[in-house]
């Protein structure tokens, strides 16, 4: 699943429950959209607790933070677009 802010979803033509494609420099994935006002504008959120193709960490950068030495799994620029049926 993917959570998107209501006004952002409207801007991109994404309705509740729509299939969307997320694309980053590292890869792409398909997810079901959950439209909500409970996240900030300009932000999308996806599940990362499940292995496989639906894990949004497949889109992120696995480079280590120089201080904490952990991957940057929670920050990533993506393009979001509805999938035409």
PDB file of N, CA, C and O in Angstrom:
ATOM      1  N   UNK A   1       0.833  -1.182   0.000  1.00  0.00           N
ATOM      2  CA  UNK A   1       0.000   0.000   0.000  1.00  0.00           C
ATOM      3  C   UNK A   1       0.872   1.238   0.000  1.00  0.00           C
ATOM      4  O   UNK A   1       2.061   1.185   0.317  1.00  0.00           O
ATOM      5  N   UNK A   2       0.260   2.351  -0.362  1.00  0.00           N
ATOM      6  CA  UNK A   2       0.944   3.631  -0.371  1.00  0.00           C
ATOM      7  C   UNK A   2      -0.008   4.677   0.165  1.00  0.00           C
ATOM      8  O   UNK A   2      -1.142   4.767  -0.304  1.00  0.00           O
ATOM      9  N   UNK A   3       0.415   5.466   1.130  1.00  0.00           N
ATOM     10  CA  UNK A   3      -0.395   6.567   1.650  1.00  0.00           C
ATOM     11  C   UNK A   3       0.016   7.847   0.940  1.00  0.00           C
ATOM     12  O   UNK A   3       1.204   8.145   0.818  1.00  0.00           O
ATOM     13  N   UNK A   4      -0.975   8.603   0.471  1.00  0.00           N
ATOM     14  CA  UNK A   4      -0.713   9.874  -0.196  1.00  0.00           C
ATOM     15  C   UNK A   4      -1.659  10.929   0.369  1.00  0.00           C
ATOM     16  O   UNK A   4      -2.806  10.623   0.696  1.00  0.00           O
ATOM     17  N   UNK A   5      -1.187  12.162   0.485  1.00  0.00           N
ATOM     18  CA  UNK A   5      -1.995  13.274   0.967  1.00  0.00           C
ATOM     19  C   UNK A   5      -3.125  13.537  -0.023  1.00  0.00           C
ATOM     20  O   UNK A   5      -2.920  13.460  -1.234  1.00  0.00           O
ATOM     21  N   UNK A   6      -4.306  13.844   0.481  1.00  0.00           N
ATOM     22  CA  UNK A   6      -5.509  13.982  -0.343  1.00  0.00           C
ATOM     23  C   UNK A   6      -5.319  14.930  -1.524  1.00  0.00           C
ATOM     24  O   UNK A   6      -5.609  14.557  -2.661  1.00  0.00           O
ATOM     25  N   UNK A   7      -4.841  16.140  -1.280  1.00  0.00           N
ATOM     26  CA  UNK A   7      -4.693  17.115  -2.368  1.00  0.00           C
ATOM     27  C   UNK A   7      -3.622  16.686  -3.366  1.00  0.00           C
ATOM     28  O   UNK A   7      -3.767  16.935  -4.562  1.00  0.00           O
ATOM     29  N   UNK A   8      -2.562  16.054  -2.903  1.00  0.00           N
ATOM     30  CA  UNK A   8      -1.538  15.543  -3.818  1.00  0.00           C
ATOM     31  C   UNK A   8      -2.124  14.457  -4.708  1.00  0.00           C
ATOM     32  O   UNK A   8      -1.877  14.436  -5.914  1.00  0.00           O
ATOM     33  N   UNK A   9      -2.893  13.561  -4.120  1.00  0.00           N
ATOM     34  CA  UNK A   9      -3.511  12.482  -4.894  1.00  0.00           C
ATOM     35  C   UNK A   9      -4.422  13.057  -5.972  1.00  0.00           C
ATOM     36  O   UNK A   9      -4.406  12.596  -7.113  1.00  0.00           O
ATOM     37  N   UNK A  10      -5.212  14.057  -5.616  1.00  0.00           N
ATOM     38  CA  UNK A  10      -6.096  14.696  -6.596  1.00  0.00           C
ATOM     39  C   UNK A  10      -5.287  15.314  -7.725  1.00  0.00           C
ATOM     40  O   UNK A  10      -5.662  15.201  -8.892  1.00  0.00           O
ATOM     41  N   UNK A  11      -4.178  15.970  -7.386  1.00  0.00           N
ATOM     42  CA  UNK A  11      -3.334  16.619  -8.388  1.00  0.00           C
ATOM     43  C   UNK A  11      -2.795  15.617  -9.405  1.00  0.00           C
ATOM     44  O   UNK A  11      -2.665  15.938 -10.587  1.00  0.00           O
ATOM     45  N   UNK A  12      -2.482  14.406  -8.950  1.00  0.00           N
ATOM     46  CA  UNK A  12      -1.929  13.384  -9.831  1.00  0.00           C
ATOM     47  C   UNK A  12      -2.992  12.448 -10.402  1.00  0.00           C
ATOM     48  O   UNK A  12      -2.659  11.495 -11.106  1.00  0.00           O
ATOM     49  N   UNK A  13      -4.267  12.708 -10.109  1.00  0.00           N
ATOM     50  CA  UNK A  13      -5.343  11.878 -10.634  1.00  0.00           C
ATOM     51  C   UNK A  13      -5.412  10.501 -10.002  1.00  0.00           C
ATOM     52  O   UNK A  13      -5.744   9.519 -10.666  1.00  0.00           O
ATOM     53  N   UNK A  14      -5.097  10.432  -8.712  1.00  0.00           N
ATOM     54  CA  UNK A  14      -5.073   9.155  -7.996  1.00  0.00           C
ATOM     55  C   UNK A  14      -6.239   9.104  -7.013  1.00  0.00           C
ATOM     56  O   UNK A  14      -6.352   9.947  -6.123  1.00  0.00           O
ATOM     57  N   UNK A  15      -7.093   8.115  -7.184  1.00  0.00           N
ATOM     58  CA  UNK A  15      -8.234   7.939  -6.294  1.00  0.00           C
ATOM     59  C   UNK A  15      -7.961   6.879  -5.248  1.00  0.00           C
ATOM     60  O   UNK A  15      -7.001   6.115  -5.351  1.00  0.00           O
ATOM     61  N   UNK A  16      -8.816   6.842  -4.243  1.00  0.00           N
ATOM     62  CA  UNK A  16      -8.700   5.855  -3.168  1.00  0.00           C
ATOM     63  C   UNK A  16      -8.743   4.446  -3.754  1.00  0.00           C
ATOM     64  O   UNK A  16      -9.645   4.113  -4.523  1.00  0.00           O
ATOM     65  N   UNK A  17      -7.776   3.632  -3.391  1.00  0.00           N
ATOM     66  CA  UNK A  17      -7.718   2.249  -3.852  1.00  0.00           C
ATOM     67  C   UNK A  17      -7.132   2.055  -5.237  1.00  0.00           C
ATOM     68  O   UNK A  17      -7.043   0.924  -5.716  1.00  0.00           O
ATOM     69  N   UNK A  18      -6.730   3.139  -5.891  1.00  0.00           N
ATOM     70  CA  UNK A  18      -6.160   3.039  -7.240  1.00  0.00           C
ATOM     71  C   UNK A  18      -4.790   2.365  -7.208  1.00  0.00           C
ATOM     72  O   UNK A  18      -4.069   2.449  -6.214  1.00  0.00           O
ATOM     73  N   UNK A  19      -4.451   1.711  -8.280  1.00  0.00           N
ATOM     74  CA  UNK A  19      -3.107   1.157  -8.437  1.00  0.00           C
ATOM     75  C   UNK A  19      -2.202   2.283  -8.924  1.00  0.00           C
ATOM     76  O   UNK A  19      -2.543   2.994  -9.869  1.00  0.00           O
ATOM     77  N   UNK A  20      -1.049   2.443  -8.279  1.00  0.00           N
ATOM     78  CA  UNK A  20      -0.097   3.483  -8.660  1.00  0.00           C
ATOM     79  C   UNK A  20       1.285   2.876  -8.867  1.00  0.00           C
ATOM     80  O   UNK A  20       1.618   1.829  -8.312  1.00  0.00           O
ATOM     81  N   UNK A  21       2.072   3.561  -9.677  1.00  0.00           N
ATOM     82  CA  UNK A  21       3.462   3.160  -9.891  1.00  0.00           C
ATOM     83  C   UNK A  21       4.348   4.199  -9.221  1.00  0.00           C
ATOM     84  O   UNK A  21       4.202   5.400  -9.451  1.00  0.00           O
ATOM     85  N   UNK A  22       5.267   3.726  -8.392  1.00  0.00           N
ATOM     86  CA  UNK A  22       6.281   4.574  -7.765  1.00  0.00           C
ATOM     87  C   UNK A  22       7.599   4.283  -8.451  1.00  0.00           C
ATOM     88  O   UNK A  22       7.975   3.123  -8.618  1.00  0.00           O
ATOM     89  N   UNK A  23       8.305   5.334  -8.851  1.00  0.00           N
ATOM     90  CA  UNK A  23       9.580   5.162  -9.530  1.00  0.00           C
ATOM     91  C   UNK A  23      10.632   6.044  -8.872  1.00  0.00           C
ATOM     92  O   UNK A  23      10.397   7.226  -8.621  1.00  0.00           O
ATOM     93  N   UNK A  24      11.792   5.459  -8.594  1.00  0.00           N
ATOM     94  CA  UNK A  24      12.939   6.212  -8.083  1.00  0.00           C
ATOM     95  C   UNK A  24      14.132   5.903  -8.977  1.00  0.00           C
ATOM     96  O   UNK A  24      14.012   5.137  -9.933  1.00  0.00           O
ATOM     97  N   UNK A  25      15.279   6.495  -8.670  1.00  0.00           N
ATOM     98  CA  UNK A  25      16.493   6.186  -9.442  1.00  0.00           C
ATOM     99  C   UNK A  25      16.926   4.740  -9.252  1.00  0.00           C
ATOM    100  O   UNK A  25      17.673   4.203 -10.070  1.00  0.00           O
ATOM    101  N   UNK A  26      16.469   4.112  -8.190  1.00  0.00           N
ATOM    102  CA  UNK A  26      16.898   2.749  -7.884  1.00  0.00           C
ATOM    103  C   UNK A  26      15.954   1.668  -8.409  1.00  0.00           C
ATOM    104  O   UNK A  26      16.377   0.529  -8.607  1.00  0.00           O
ATOM    105  N   UNK A  27      14.688   2.005  -8.635  1.00  0.00           N
ATOM    106  CA  UNK A  27      13.750   0.991  -9.103  1.00  0.00           C
ATOM    107  C   UNK A  27      12.334   1.503  -9.160  1.00  0.00           C
ATOM    108  O   UNK A  27      12.087   2.706  -9.073  1.00  0.00           O
ATOM    109  N   UNK A  28      11.399   0.574  -9.309  1.00  0.00           N
ATOM    110  CA  UNK A  28       9.989   0.946  -9.323  1.00  0.00           C
ATOM    111  C   UNK A  28       9.164  -0.165  -8.681  1.00  0.00           C
ATOM    112  O   UNK A  28       9.606  -1.307  -8.556  1.00  0.00           O
ATOM    113  N   UNK A  29       7.955   0.209  -8.280  1.00  0.00           N
ATOM    114  CA  UNK A  29       7.033  -0.763  -7.694  1.00  0.00           C
ATOM    115  C   UNK A  29       5.610  -0.307  -7.933  1.00  0.00           C
ATOM    116  O   UNK A  29       5.366   0.862  -8.233  1.00  0.00           O
ATOM    117  N   UNK A  30       4.676  -1.226  -7.800  1.00  0.00           N
ATOM    118  CA  UNK A  30       3.252  -0.938  -7.926  1.00  0.00           C
ATOM    119  C   UNK A  30       2.622  -1.138  -6.552  1.00  0.00           C
ATOM    120  O   UNK A  30       2.953  -2.083  -5.836  1.00  0.00           O
ATOM    121  N   UNK A  31       1.708  -0.236  -6.195  1.00  0.00           N
ATOM    122  CA  UNK A  31       1.051  -0.321  -4.888  1.00  0.00           C
ATOM    123  C   UNK A  31      -0.383   0.179  -4.992  1.00  0.00           C
ATOM    124  O   UNK A  31      -0.752   0.850  -5.956  1.00  0.00           O
ATOM    125  N   UNK A  32      -1.171  -0.151  -4.002  1.00  0.00           N
ATOM    126  CA  UNK A  32      -2.542   0.332  -3.888  1.00  0.00           C
ATOM    127  C   UNK A  32      -2.525   1.633  -3.087  1.00  0.00           C
ATOM    128  O   UNK A  32      -1.897   1.703  -2.031  1.00  0.00           O
ATOM    129  N   UNK A  33      -3.215   2.665  -3.587  1.00  0.00           N
ATOM    130  CA  UNK A  33      -3.202   3.978  -2.943  1.00  0.00           C
ATOM    131  C   UNK A  33      -4.199   4.063  -1.793  1.00  0.00           C
ATOM    132  O   UNK A  33      -5.347   3.632  -1.911  1.00  0.00           O
ATOM    133  N   UNK A  34      -3.747   4.615  -0.702  1.00  0.00           N
ATOM    134  CA  UNK A  34      -4.581   4.949   0.445  1.00  0.00           C
ATOM    135  C   UNK A  34      -4.486   6.459   0.581  1.00  0.00           C
ATOM    136  O   UNK A  34      -3.428   6.979   0.935  1.00  0.00           O
ATOM    137  N   UNK A  35      -5.577   7.174   0.305  1.00  0.00           N
ATOM    138  CA  UNK A  35      -5.580   8.634   0.295  1.00  0.00           C
ATOM    139  C   UNK A  35      -6.030   9.132   1.667  1.00  0.00           C
ATOM    140  O   UNK A  35      -7.057   8.701   2.191  1.00  0.00           O
ATOM    141  N   UNK A  36      -5.242  10.048   2.240  1.00  0.00           N
ATOM    142  CA  UNK A  36      -5.505  10.491   3.612  1.00  0.00           C
ATOM    143  C   UNK A  36      -5.007  11.913   3.851  1.00  0.00           C
ATOM    144  O   UNK A  36      -4.117  12.399   3.153  1.00  0.00           O
ATOM    145  N   UNK A  37      -5.591  12.565   4.841  1.00  0.00           N
ATOM    146  CA  UNK A  37      -5.115  13.877   5.292  1.00  0.00           C
ATOM    147  C   UNK A  37      -4.180  13.734   6.482  1.00  0.00           C
ATOM    148  O   UNK A  37      -3.782  14.737   7.076  1.00  0.00           O
ATOM    149  N   UNK A  38      -3.823  12.509   6.840  1.00  0.00           N
ATOM    150  CA  UNK A  38      -3.026  12.262   8.045  1.00  0.00           C
ATOM    151  C   UNK A  38      -1.521  12.305   7.808  1.00  0.00           C
ATOM    152  O   UNK A  38      -0.745  12.081   8.737  1.00  0.00           O
ATOM    153  N   UNK A  39      -1.100  12.588   6.584  1.00  0.00           N
ATOM    154  CA  UNK A  39       0.327  12.775   6.319  1.00  0.00           C
ATOM    155  C   UNK A  39       0.529  14.139   5.679  1.00  0.00           C
ATOM    156  O   UNK A  39      -0.431  14.757   5.216  1.00  0.00           O
ATOM    157  N   UNK A  40       1.750  14.606   5.649  1.00  0.00           N
ATOM    158  CA  UNK A  40       2.065  15.948   5.163  1.00  0.00           C
ATOM    159  C   UNK A  40       1.961  16.037   3.643  1.00  0.00           C
ATOM    160  O   UNK A  40       2.210  15.053   2.945  1.00  0.00           O
ATOM    161  N   UNK A  41       1.596  17.210   3.126  1.00  0.00           N
ATOM    162  CA  UNK A  41       1.611  17.415   1.678  1.00  0.00           C
ATOM    163  C   UNK A  41       3.016  17.174   1.123  1.00  0.00           C
ATOM    164  O   UNK A  41       4.013  17.521   1.756  1.00  0.00           O
ATOM    165  N   UNK A  42       3.078  16.579  -0.060  1.00  0.00           N
ATOM    166  CA  UNK A  42       4.364  16.324  -0.699  1.00  0.00           C
ATOM    167  C   UNK A  42       5.068  15.074  -0.215  1.00  0.00           C
ATOM    168  O   UNK A  42       6.177  14.772  -0.654  1.00  0.00           O
ATOM    169  N   UNK A  43       4.424  14.337   0.695  1.00  0.00           N
ATOM    170  CA  UNK A  43       5.024  13.134   1.270  1.00  0.00           C
ATOM    171  C   UNK A  43       4.167  11.926   0.909  1.00  0.00           C
ATOM    172  O   UNK A  43       2.939  12.001   0.936  1.00  0.00           O
ATOM    173  N   UNK A  44       4.811  10.823   0.573  1.00  0.00           N
ATOM    174  CA  UNK A  44       4.106   9.547   0.446  1.00  0.00           C
ATOM    175  C   UNK A  44       4.739   8.585   1.445  1.00  0.00           C
ATOM    176  O   UNK A  44       5.904   8.731   1.815  1.00  0.00           O
ATOM    177  N   UNK A  45       3.963   7.614   1.868  1.00  0.00           N
ATOM    178  CA  UNK A  45       4.453   6.631   2.831  1.00  0.00           C
ATOM    179  C   UNK A  45       4.033   5.253   2.368  1.00  0.00           C
ATOM    180  O   UNK A  45       2.895   5.047   1.944  1.00  0.00           O
ATOM    181  N   UNK A  46       4.947   4.320   2.452  1.00  0.00           N
ATOM    182  CA  UNK A  46       4.633   2.946   2.081  1.00  0.00           C
ATOM    183  C   UNK A  46       5.198   1.974   3.089  1.00  0.00           C
ATOM    184  O   UNK A  46       6.125   2.294   3.832  1.00  0.00           O
ATOM    185  N   UNK A  47       4.630   0.788   3.106  1.00  0.00           N
ATOM    186  CA  UNK A  47       5.064  -0.232   4.047  1.00  0.00           C
ATOM    187  C   UNK A  47       6.454  -0.762   3.731  1.00  0.00           C
ATOM    188  O   UNK A  47       6.798  -0.993   2.572  1.00  0.00           O
ATOM    189  N   UNK A  48       7.238  -0.948   4.770  1.00  0.00           N
ATOM    190  CA  UNK A  48       8.582  -1.500   4.591  1.00  0.00           C
ATOM    191  C   UNK A  48       8.802  -2.708   5.489  1.00  0.00           C
ATOM    192  O   UNK A  48       9.931  -3.177   5.635  1.00  0.00           O
ATOM    193  N   UNK A  49       7.737  -3.211   6.087  1.00  0.00           N
ATOM    194  CA  UNK A  49       7.850  -4.334   7.015  1.00  0.00           C
ATOM    195  C   UNK A  49       7.754  -5.692   6.330  1.00  0.00           C
ATOM    196  O   UNK A  49       7.977  -6.723   6.965  1.00  0.00           O
ATOM    197  N   UNK A  50       7.430  -5.700   5.063  1.00  0.00           N
ATOM    198  CA  UNK A  50       7.201  -6.959   4.366  1.00  0.00           C
ATOM    199  C   UNK A  50       8.258  -7.157   3.289  1.00  0.00           C
ATOM    200  O   UNK A  50       8.590  -6.206   2.581  1.00  0.00           O
ATOM    201  N   UNK A  51       8.789  -8.352   3.145  1.00  0.00           N
ATOM    202  CA  UNK A  51       9.819  -8.607   2.134  1.00  0.00           C
ATOM    203  C   UNK A  51       9.219  -8.687   0.729  1.00  0.00           C
ATOM    204  O   UNK A  51       8.006  -8.818   0.561  1.00  0.00           O
ATOM    205  N   UNK A  52      10.079  -8.608  -0.252  1.00  0.00           N
ATOM    206  CA  UNK A  52       9.632  -8.799  -1.626  1.00  0.00           C
ATOM    207  C   UNK A  52       9.432  -7.508  -2.386  1.00  0.00           C
ATOM    208  O   UNK A  52       9.923  -6.452  -1.989  1.00  0.00           O
ATOM    209  N   UNK A  53       8.707  -7.606  -3.483  1.00  0.00           N
ATOM    210  CA  UNK A  53       8.533  -6.488  -4.406  1.00  0.00           C
ATOM    211  C   UNK A  53       7.744  -5.323  -3.823  1.00  0.00           C
ATOM    212  O   UNK A  53       7.899  -4.196  -4.292  1.00  0.00           O
ATOM    213  N   UNK A  54       6.906  -5.553  -2.823  1.00  0.00           N
ATOM    214  CA  UNK A  54       6.077  -4.492  -2.255  1.00  0.00           C
ATOM    215  C   UNK A  54       6.765  -3.722  -1.133  1.00  0.00           C
ATOM    216  O   UNK A  54       6.116  -2.902  -0.483  1.00  0.00           O
ATOM    217  N   UNK A  55       8.028  -3.949  -0.887  1.00  0.00           N
ATOM    218  CA  UNK A  55       8.773  -3.247   0.153  1.00  0.00           C
ATOM    219  C   UNK A  55       9.342  -1.963  -0.441  1.00  0.00           C
ATOM    220  O   UNK A  55      10.143  -2.017  -1.374  1.00  0.00           O
ATOM    221  N   UNK A  56       8.938  -0.805   0.091  1.00  0.00           N
ATOM    222  CA  UNK A  56       9.404   0.461  -0.465  1.00  0.00           C
ATOM    223  C   UNK A  56      10.909   0.657  -0.318  1.00  0.00           C
ATOM    224  O   UNK A  56      11.483   1.511  -0.994  1.00  0.00           O
ATOM    225  N   UNK A  57      11.554  -0.109   0.542  1.00  0.00           N
ATOM    226  CA  UNK A  57      13.009   0.002   0.639  1.00  0.00           C
ATOM    227  C   UNK A  57      13.695  -0.405  -0.659  1.00  0.00           C
ATOM    228  O   UNK A  57      14.869  -0.091  -0.856  1.00  0.00           O
ATOM    229  N   UNK A  58      12.990  -1.094  -1.544  1.00  0.00           N
ATOM    230  CA  UNK A  58      13.541  -1.415  -2.861  1.00  0.00           C
ATOM    231  C   UNK A  58      13.754  -0.154  -3.698  1.00  0.00           C
ATOM    232  O   UNK A  58      14.471  -0.193  -4.698  1.00  0.00           O
ATOM    233  N   UNK A  59      13.149   0.948  -3.305  1.00  0.00           N
ATOM    234  CA  UNK A  59      13.276   2.211  -4.033  1.00  0.00           C
ATOM    235  C   UNK A  59      14.298   3.150  -3.414  1.00  0.00           C
ATOM    236  O   UNK A  59      14.685   4.139  -4.036  1.00  0.00           O
ATOM    237  N   UNK A  60      14.738   2.855  -2.201  1.00  0.00           N
ATOM    238  CA  UNK A  60      15.605   3.777  -1.470  1.00  0.00           C
ATOM    239  C   UNK A  60      17.081   3.499  -1.724  1.00  0.00           C
ATOM    240  O   UNK A  60      17.447   2.548  -2.414  1.00  0.00           O
ATOM    241  N   UNK A  61      17.896   4.337  -1.158  1.00  0.00           N
ATOM    242  CA  UNK A  61      19.341   4.243  -1.319  1.00  0.00           C
ATOM    243  C   UNK A  61      19.930   3.473  -0.138  1.00  0.00           C
ATOM    244  O   UNK A  61      19.647   3.799   1.016  1.00  0.00           O
ATOM    245  N   UNK A  62      20.734   2.467  -0.413  1.00  0.00           N
ATOM    246  CA  UNK A  62      21.312   1.692   0.691  1.00  0.00           C
ATOM    247  C   UNK A  62      22.679   2.213   1.139  1.00  0.00           C
ATOM    248  O   UNK A  62      23.398   1.531   1.869  1.00  0.00           O
ATOM    249  N   UNK A  63      23.036   3.428   0.697  1.00  0.00           N
ATOM    250  CA  UNK A  63      24.283   4.045   1.153  1.00  0.00           C
ATOM    251  C   UNK A  63      24.184   4.331   2.652  1.00  0.00           C
ATOM    252  O   UNK A  63      23.114   4.676   3.153  1.00  0.00           O
ATOM    253  N   UNK A  64      25.286   4.188   3.352  1.00  0.00           N
ATOM    254  CA  UNK A  64      25.282   4.397   4.798  1.00  0.00           C
ATOM    255  C   UNK A  64      25.455   5.864   5.163  1.00  0.00           C
ATOM    256  O   UNK A  64      26.246   6.579   4.549  1.00  0.00           O
ATOM    257  N   UNK A  65      24.712   6.301   6.165  1.00  0.00           N
ATOM    258  CA  UNK A  65      24.894   7.618   6.740  1.00  0.00           C
ATOM    259  C   UNK A  65      26.300   7.660   7.331  1.00  0.00           C
ATOM    260  O   UNK A  65      26.690   6.725   8.030  1.00  0.00           O
ATOM    261  N   UNK A  66      27.081   8.726   7.068  1.00  0.00           N
ATOM    262  CA  UNK A  66      28.468   8.745   7.529  1.00  0.00           C
ATOM    263  C   UNK A  66      28.633   8.730   9.050  1.00  0.00           C
ATOM    264  O   UNK A  66      29.650   8.250   9.549  1.00  0.00           O
ATOM    265  N   UNK A  67      27.664   9.240   9.785  1.00  0.00           N
ATOM    266  CA  UNK A  67      27.772   9.279  11.242  1.00  0.00           C
ATOM    267  C   UNK A  67      27.150   8.055  11.903  1.00  0.00           C
ATOM    268  O   UNK A  67      27.795   7.379  12.705  1.00  0.00           O
ATOM    269  N   UNK A  68      25.907   7.777  11.565  1.00  0.00           N
ATOM    270  CA  UNK A  68      25.175   6.691  12.225  1.00  0.00           C
ATOM    271  C   UNK A  68      25.482   5.315  11.638  1.00  0.00           C
ATOM    272  O   UNK A  68      25.228   4.294  12.276  1.00  0.00           O
ATOM    273  N   UNK A  69      26.031   5.289  10.420  1.00  0.00           N
ATOM    274  CA  UNK A  69      26.365   4.025   9.742  1.00  0.00           C
ATOM    275  C   UNK A  69      25.140   3.134   9.504  1.00  0.00           C
ATOM    276  O   UNK A  69      25.230   1.908   9.569  1.00  0.00           O
ATOM    277  N   UNK A  70      23.987   3.775   9.225  1.00  0.00           N
ATOM    278  CA  UNK A  70      22.787   3.022   8.884  1.00  0.00           C
ATOM    279  C   UNK A  70      22.300   3.465   7.502  1.00  0.00           C
ATOM    280  O   UNK A  70      22.547   4.604   7.105  1.00  0.00           O
ATOM    281  N   UNK A  71      21.615   2.592   6.768  1.00  0.00           N
ATOM    282  CA  UNK A  71      21.128   2.958   5.432  1.00  0.00           C
ATOM    283  C   UNK A  71      20.058   4.047   5.496  1.00  0.00           C
ATOM    284  O   UNK A  71      19.354   4.190   6.496  1.00  0.00           O
ATOM    285  N   UNK A  72      19.955   4.806   4.415  1.00  0.00           N
ATOM    286  CA  UNK A  72      18.970   5.886   4.307  1.00  0.00           C
ATOM    287  C   UNK A  72      17.635   5.322   3.822  1.00  0.00           C
ATOM    288  O   UNK A  72      17.140   5.726   2.770  1.00  0.00           O
ATOM    289  N   UNK A  73      17.056   4.405   4.571  1.00  0.00           N
ATOM    290  CA  UNK A  73      15.851   3.726   4.123  1.00  0.00           C
ATOM    291  C   UNK A  73      14.568   4.537   4.246  1.00  0.00           C
ATOM    292  O   UNK A  73      13.547   4.131   3.691  1.00  0.00           O
ATOM    293  N   UNK A  74      14.578   5.651   4.939  1.00  0.00           N
ATOM    294  CA  UNK A  74      13.324   6.369   5.148  1.00  0.00           C
ATOM    295  C   UNK A  74      13.217   7.663   4.358  1.00  0.00           C
ATOM    296  O   UNK A  74      12.278   8.433   4.563  1.00  0.00           O
ATOM    297  N   UNK A  75      14.160   7.916   3.460  1.00  0.00           N
ATOM    298  CA  UNK A  75      14.133   9.136   2.668  1.00  0.00           C
ATOM    299  C   UNK A  75      14.446   8.794   1.220  1.00  0.00           C
ATOM    300  O   UNK A  75      15.467   8.171   0.929  1.00  0.00           O
ATOM    301  N   UNK A  76      13.567   9.204   0.317  1.00  0.00           N
ATOM    302  CA  UNK A  76      13.791   8.895  -1.089  1.00  0.00           C
ATOM    303  C   UNK A  76      12.845   9.733  -1.949  1.00  0.00           C
ATOM    304  O   UNK A  76      11.656   9.832  -1.646  1.00  0.00           O
ATOM    305  N   UNK A  77      13.360  10.328  -3.006  1.00  0.00           N
ATOM    306  CA  UNK A  77      12.506  11.035  -3.962  1.00  0.00           C
ATOM    307  C   UNK A  77      11.916  10.015  -4.928  1.00  0.00           C
ATOM    308  O   UNK A  77      12.629   9.161  -5.455  1.00  0.00           O
ATOM    309  N   UNK A  78      10.606  10.111  -5.158  1.00  0.00           N
ATOM    310  CA  UNK A  78       9.938   9.201  -6.088  1.00  0.00           C
ATOM    311  C   UNK A  78       8.989   9.972  -6.994  1.00  0.00           C
ATOM    312  O   UNK A  78       8.529  11.066  -6.667  1.00  0.00           O
ATOM    313  N   UNK A  79       8.715   9.371  -8.135  1.00  0.00           N
ATOM    314  CA  UNK A  79       7.652   9.854  -9.013  1.00  0.00           C
ATOM    315  C   UNK A  79       6.470   8.916  -8.786  1.00  0.00           C
ATOM    316  O   UNK A  79       6.644   7.700  -8.704  1.00  0.00           O
ATOM    317  N   UNK A  80       5.281   9.476  -8.686  1.00  0.00           N
ATOM    318  CA  UNK A  80       4.080   8.673  -8.488  1.00  0.00           C
ATOM    319  C   UNK A  80       3.125   8.939  -9.642  1.00  0.00           C
ATOM    320  O   UNK A  80       2.912  10.085 -10.037  1.00  0.00           O
ATOM    321  N   UNK A  81       2.553   7.866 -10.175  1.00  0.00           N
ATOM    322  CA  UNK A  81       1.610   8.022 -11.281  1.00  0.00           C
ATOM    323  C   UNK A  81       0.564   6.913 -11.223  1.00  0.00           C
ATOM    324  O   UNK A  81       0.864   5.782 -10.840  1.00  0.00           O
ATOM    325  N   UNK A  82      -0.667   7.249 -11.610  1.00  0.00           N
ATOM    326  CA  UNK A  82      -1.703   6.219 -11.623  1.00  0.00           C
ATOM    327  C   UNK A  82      -1.439   5.227 -12.748  1.00  0.00           C
ATOM    328  O   UNK A  82      -0.860   5.576 -13.777  1.00  0.00           O
ATOM    329  N   UNK A  83      -1.868   3.993 -12.541  1.00  0.00           N
ATOM    330  CA  UNK A  83      -1.769   2.973 -13.581  1.00  0.00           C
ATOM    331  C   UNK A  83      -3.125   2.893 -14.262  1.00  0.00           C
ATOM    332  O   UNK A  83      -4.147   2.674 -13.612  1.00  0.00           O
ATOM    333  N   UNK A  84      -3.122   3.069 -15.556  1.00  0.00           N
ATOM    334  CA  UNK A  84      -4.365   3.000 -16.326  1.00  0.00           C
ATOM    335  C   UNK A  84      -4.856   1.568 -16.374  1.00  0.00           C
ATOM    336  O   UNK A  84      -4.074   0.649 -16.616  1.00  0.00           O
ATOM    337  N   UNK A  85      -6.131   1.372 -16.149  1.00  0.00           N
ATOM    338  CA  UNK A  85      -6.713   0.020 -16.223  1.00  0.00           C
ATOM    339  C   UNK A  85      -7.130  -0.307 -17.633  1.00  0.00           C
ATOM    340  O   UNK A  85      -7.639  -1.398 -17.888  1.00  0.00           O
TER     341      UNK A  85
END
